[in-house]
């Protein structure tokens, strides 16, 4: 998963955030993104999104129950 730069694709992110064998729906992700609730993304000129694994870890940690 990921690459040498610590980036993952949208599909990889959806797999991580979903349940085993059932990725998070794209519509849910884009609803979170529109509301500013999704992990930070890098948008390439061709429109594809990539996510830093460090940003994802930080985002997940910020959503842990206390």
DSSP file (Angstrom, degrees, kcal/mol; ACC not computed):
  #  RESIDUE AA STRUCTURE BP1 BP2  ACC     N-H-->O    O-->H-N    N-H-->O    O-->H-N    TCO  KAPPA ALPHA  PHI   PSI    X-CA   Y-CA   Z-CA
    1    1 A X              0   0    0      0, 0.0     7,-0.1     0, 0.0     6,-0.0   0.000 360.0 360.0 360.0 145.7    0.0    0.0    0.0
    2    2 A X        -     0   0    0      4,-0.1     2,-0.2     3,-0.0     6,-0.2  -0.246 360.0-102.4  75.8-165.6    1.2    3.5   -0.7
    3    3 A X    >   -     0   0    0      4,-0.3     3,-2.0     5,-0.0     4,-0.0  -0.793  42.4 -72.5-145.7-172.5    4.5    4.4   -2.3
    4    4 A X  T 3  S+     0   0    0      1,-0.3    -2,-0.0    -2,-0.2     0, 0.0   0.714 127.4  55.5 -63.5 -20.6    8.0    5.7   -1.5
    5    5 A X  T 3  S-     0   0    0      2,-0.1    -1,-0.3    47,-0.0     3,-0.1   0.378 116.4-110.7 -93.7   3.9    6.6    9.1   -0.8
    6    6 A X  S <  S+     0   0    0     -3,-2.0    47,-3.2     1,-0.3     2,-0.4   0.827  72.0 139.3  71.9  31.2    4.1    7.9    1.8
    7    7 A X  E     -A   52   0A   0     45,-0.2    -4,-0.3    46,-0.1     2,-0.3  -0.856  32.5-167.6-109.9 144.2    1.1    8.7   -0.5
    8    8 A X  E     -A   51   0A   0     43,-2.3    43,-2.3    -2,-0.4     2,-0.1  -0.916  21.1-116.2-125.4 157.2   -2.0    6.5   -1.0
    9    9 A X  E  >  -A   50   0A   0     -2,-0.3     4,-2.3    41,-0.2    41,-0.2  -0.298  31.4-104.4 -82.8 170.1   -4.8    6.7   -3.5
   10   10 A X  H  > S+     0   0    0     39,-0.7     4,-2.8     2,-0.2     5,-0.2   0.913 122.5  53.3 -60.6 -43.7   -8.5    7.5   -2.9
   11   11 A X  H  > S+     0   0    0      1,-0.2     4,-2.0     2,-0.2    -1,-0.2   0.903 109.2  48.7 -61.0 -40.2   -9.3    3.8   -3.4
   12   12 A X  H  > S+     0   0    0      2,-0.2     4,-2.1     1,-0.2    -1,-0.2   0.908 111.4  50.3 -65.2 -40.7   -6.7    2.8   -0.8
   13   13 A X  H  X S+     0   0    0     -4,-2.3     4,-2.6     1,-0.2     5,-0.2   0.924 109.1  50.9 -61.4 -44.9   -8.1    5.4    1.6
   14   14 A X  H  X S+     0   0    0     -4,-2.8    10,-2.5     1,-0.2     4,-1.4   0.875 109.2  51.5 -62.7 -37.1  -11.6    4.1    1.1
   15   15 A X  H  < S+     0   0    0     -4,-2.0    -1,-0.2     8,-0.2    -2,-0.2   0.911 111.7  47.3 -63.5 -42.1  -10.5    0.6    1.9
   16   16 A X  H  < S+     0   0    0     -4,-2.1    -2,-0.2     1,-0.2    -1,-0.2   0.908 115.5  43.9 -66.2 -42.4   -8.8    1.7    5.1
   17   17 A X  H  < S+     0   0    0     -4,-2.6    -1,-0.2    -5,-0.1    -2,-0.2   0.656 108.5  68.9 -81.1 -15.7  -11.8    3.7    6.3
   18   18 A X  S  < S-     0   0    0     -4,-1.4     5,-0.2    -5,-0.2     2,-0.2  -0.057  93.2 -85.1 -87.4-166.9  -14.3    1.1    5.4
   19   19 A X  B >   -C   22   0B   0      3,-2.2     3,-2.8     1,-0.1    -1,-0.2  -0.608  63.7 -69.3 -95.6 161.4  -15.0   -2.3    6.9
   20   20 A X  T 3  S+     0   0    0      1,-0.3    -1,-0.1    -2,-0.2    -4,-0.0  -0.295 123.8   1.3 -53.5 124.1  -13.2   -5.4    5.8
   21   21 A X  T 3  S+     0   0    0     -6,-0.1     2,-0.3    -3,-0.1    -1,-0.3   0.455 123.1  80.5  77.3   0.7  -14.3   -6.2    2.3
   22   22 A X  B <  S-C   19   0B   0     -3,-2.8    -3,-2.2    -7,-0.2     3,-0.1  -0.783  70.2-152.8-141.7  93.3  -16.5   -3.2    2.1
   23   23 A X        -     0   0    0     -2,-0.3    -8,-0.2    -5,-0.2     2,-0.1  -0.189  35.1 -88.8 -64.2 157.8  -14.8    0.2    1.4
   24   24 A X        -     0   0    0    -10,-2.5    -6,-0.1   -11,-0.1    -1,-0.1  -0.458  55.9-101.8 -59.8 133.6  -16.2    3.5    2.6
   25   25 A X     >  -     0   0    0      1,-0.1     4,-2.0    -2,-0.1     3,-0.4  -0.335  19.7-130.1 -61.6 140.7  -18.6    4.7   -0.1
   26   26 A X  H  > S+     0   0    0      1,-0.2     4,-2.9     2,-0.2     5,-0.2   0.873 108.7  59.1 -56.5 -38.2  -17.2    7.5   -2.3
   27   27 A X  H  > S+     0   0    0      1,-0.2     4,-1.7     2,-0.2    -1,-0.2   0.881 104.9  49.2 -61.9 -37.5  -20.3    9.5   -1.7
   28   28 A X  H  > S+     0   0    0     -3,-0.4     4,-2.5     2,-0.2    -1,-0.2   0.935 111.6  49.0 -66.2 -45.9  -19.6    9.5    2.1
   29   29 A X  H  X S+     0   0    0     -4,-2.0     4,-2.7     1,-0.2    -2,-0.2   0.943 112.7  46.5 -58.7 -48.5  -16.0   10.6    1.5
   30   30 A X  H  X S+     0   0    0     -4,-2.9     4,-2.2     1,-0.2    -1,-0.2   0.796 110.4  53.5 -69.6 -26.4  -17.0   13.4   -0.8
   31   31 A X  H  X S+     0   0    0     -4,-1.7     4,-1.5    -5,-0.2    -1,-0.2   0.927 111.1  46.4 -68.0 -45.1  -19.7   14.5    1.6
   32   32 A X  H  <>S+     0   0    0     -4,-2.5     5,-3.2     1,-0.2     6,-0.7   0.921 112.5  51.1 -59.4 -43.6  -17.1   14.7    4.4
   33   33 A X  H ><5S+     0   0    0     -4,-2.7     3,-1.3     4,-0.2    -2,-0.2   0.913 107.7  51.6 -62.2 -43.8  -14.7   16.5    2.1
   34   34 A X  H 3<5S+     0   0    0     -4,-2.2    -1,-0.2     1,-0.3    -2,-0.2   0.819 112.6  46.9 -62.6 -31.1  -17.4   19.1    1.2
   35   35 A X  T 3<5S-     0   0    0     -4,-1.5    -1,-0.3    -3,-0.2    -2,-0.2   0.419 116.8-113.5 -90.8   0.9  -18.0   19.7    4.9
   36   36 A X  T < 5S+     0   0    0     -3,-1.3    -3,-0.2    -4,-0.4    -2,-0.1   0.738  88.0 112.9  75.1  22.4  -14.2   19.9    5.7
   37   37 A X      < +     0   0    0     -5,-3.2    -4,-0.2    -6,-0.2     2,-0.1   0.424  49.6  92.8-106.4  -1.8  -14.3   16.7    7.7
   38   38 A X  S    S-     0   0    0     -6,-0.7     3,-0.1     1,-0.1    -9,-0.0  -0.457  87.5 -85.0 -90.6 162.5  -12.2   14.5    5.5
   39   39 A X        -     0   0    0     -2,-0.1    -1,-0.1     1,-0.1    17,-0.1  -0.313  60.4 -86.5 -60.1 151.2   -8.4   13.8    5.7
   40   40 A X        -     0   0    0     15,-0.2    12,-0.3    -3,-0.1     2,-0.3  -0.337  51.7-157.8 -61.2 140.1   -6.3   16.4    3.9
   41   41 A X        -     0   0    0     10,-0.1     2,-0.5    -3,-0.1    10,-0.2  -0.840  17.8-138.1-120.7 156.4   -5.8   15.6    0.2
   42   42 A X  E     -B   50   0A   0      8,-3.1     8,-2.2    -2,-0.3     2,-0.6  -0.978  22.1-152.6-109.0 122.3   -3.3   16.5   -2.5
   43   43 A X  E     -B   49   0A   0     -2,-0.5     6,-0.2     6,-0.2     5,-0.1  -0.870   7.7-148.4-101.9 117.6   -5.1   17.1   -5.8
   44   44 A X    >   -     0   0    0      4,-2.7     3,-2.5    -2,-0.6     0, 0.0  -0.371  31.1-103.2 -76.7 160.4   -3.0   16.4   -8.9
   45   45 A X  T 3  S+     0   0    0      1,-0.3    -1,-0.1     2,-0.1    -2,-0.0   0.783 122.7  57.7 -55.7 -28.5   -3.5   18.5  -12.1
   46   46 A X  T 3  S-     0   0    0      2,-0.1    -1,-0.3     1,-0.0    -2,-0.0   0.445 121.8-107.1 -83.7   2.4   -5.4   15.6  -13.6
   47   47 A X  S <  S+     0   0    0     -3,-2.5    -2,-0.1     1,-0.3     2,-0.1   0.271  74.3 135.2  95.8 -11.4   -7.9   15.7  -10.7
   48   48 A X        -     0   0    0     -5,-0.1    -4,-2.7     1,-0.1     2,-0.4  -0.386  47.1-134.3 -71.9 152.3   -6.8   12.6   -8.9
   49   49 A X  E     - B   0  43A   0     -6,-0.2   -39,-0.7    -2,-0.1     2,-0.3  -0.846  20.4-176.2-108.5 142.7   -6.5   12.7   -5.2
   50   50 A X  E     -AB   9  42A   0     -8,-2.2    -8,-3.1    -2,-0.4     2,-0.4  -0.951  10.8-150.6-131.9 154.8   -3.6   11.4   -3.0
   51   51 A X  E     -A    8   0A   0    -43,-2.3   -43,-2.3    -2,-0.3     2,-0.3  -0.989  16.3-125.5-131.2 132.6   -3.3   11.3    0.7
   52   52 A X  E  >  -A    7   0A   0     -2,-0.4     4,-2.2   -12,-0.3   -45,-0.2  -0.590  17.2-138.5 -72.9 134.0   -0.2   11.5    2.9
   53   53 A X  H  > S+     0   0    0    -47,-3.2     4,-2.5    -2,-0.3     5,-0.2   0.846 104.9  56.5 -63.0 -32.0   -0.1    8.5    5.3
   54   54 A X  H  > S+     0   0    0    -48,-0.3     4,-2.1     2,-0.2    -1,-0.2   0.895 107.4  48.0 -66.5 -38.5    1.2   10.9    8.0
   55   55 A X  H  > S+     0   0    0      2,-0.2     4,-2.6     1,-0.2    -2,-0.2   0.892 111.5  50.7 -67.0 -38.9   -1.9   13.1    7.5
   56   56 A X  H  X S+     0   0    0     -4,-2.2     4,-3.0     2,-0.2     5,-0.2   0.931 109.7  49.8 -64.1 -44.9   -4.2   10.1    7.6
   57   57 A X  H  X S+     0   0    0     -4,-2.5     4,-2.4     1,-0.2    -2,-0.2   0.916 112.7  47.5 -58.5 -43.5   -2.6    8.9   10.8
   58   58 A X  H  X S+     0   0    0     -4,-2.1     4,-2.0     2,-0.2    -2,-0.2   0.913 112.5  49.2 -63.5 -43.7   -3.0   12.4   12.3
   59   59 A X  H  X S+     0   0    0     -4,-2.6     4,-0.6     2,-0.2    -2,-0.2   0.922 112.1  47.8 -62.8 -45.2   -6.7   12.6   11.1
   60   60 A X  H >< S+     0   0    0     -4,-3.0     3,-1.2     1,-0.2     4,-0.2   0.921 110.6  51.8 -61.8 -43.9   -7.4    9.1   12.6
   61   61 A X  H >< S+     0   0    0     -4,-2.4     3,-1.4     1,-0.3    -1,-0.2   0.878 104.9  56.4 -61.2 -37.7   -5.8   10.0   15.9
   62   62 A X  H 3< S+     0   0    0     -4,-2.0    -1,-0.3     1,-0.3    -2,-0.2   0.664 107.5  50.4 -69.6 -14.3   -7.9   13.2   16.1
   63   63 A X  T << S+     0   0    0     -3,-1.2    -1,-0.3    -4,-0.6    -2,-0.2   0.314  81.5 120.2-105.9   6.9  -11.0   11.1   15.8
   64   64 A X    <   -     0   0    0     -3,-1.4     2,-0.2    -4,-0.2    -3,-0.0  -0.458  69.9-113.3 -68.4 142.5  -10.1    8.6   18.6
   65   65 A X              0   0    0     -2,-0.1    -1,-0.1     1,-0.1    -2,-0.1  -0.529 360.0 360.0 -73.4 144.5  -12.6    8.4   21.4
   66   66 A X              0   0    0     -2,-0.2    -1,-0.1    -3,-0.0    -2,-0.0   0.432 360.0 360.0 -97.4 360.0  -11.2    9.7   24.7
